[in-house]
């Protein structure tokens, strides 16, 4: 999806498509992408410090409507 430019990142009010898999997502950044037929828009709240269980990972972002 990233290589095809299907991921949009909003930072400081500016939205850009990214084609680089190594693009850093920072707290406060918004990310928009398709998951199946659903358009998802999320905002990163904080960065994780470890790979943990799903509920812990879900606390790191908020879903926008």
Secondary structure, 3 states (H helix, E strand, C coil): CCCCCCEEEEECCEEEEECCCCCCCCCCCEEEEEECCEEEEEEECCCCCCCCCHHHHHCCEEEEC
